[in-house]
Amino acid sequence: MKSLSSRMTKKTKPESGKKRAPANRAPRRMFALSYIPIAHHVYYTGYSFRTRVAIDGKTHSWNTSDKKKAIEYRDFLLLTRE
């Protein structure tokens, strides 16, 4: 039986000028090019729901994976705006 140290592989440096590909990395998500409107002030980005409400010139924005929470947050912001 081989010893543990002989079974371990050595890390080698890539040759100069060549870059090593990242190992076991998840692919990057692309940003949404456009939002899909769900309701007033609530949009779907393809991955999550985004709520955007402007109050006194300041935009409040929040992302969540739950549509119901996004609408509840929108309603809360609209009530505080008035």
Buried (B, 14 or more C-beta within 10 A) or exposed (E): EEEEEEEEEEEEEEEEEEEEEEEEEEEEEEEBEEBEEBEEBBBBBEEBBBBBBEEEEEEBEBEBEEBEEBBEBBBEBEEEEE
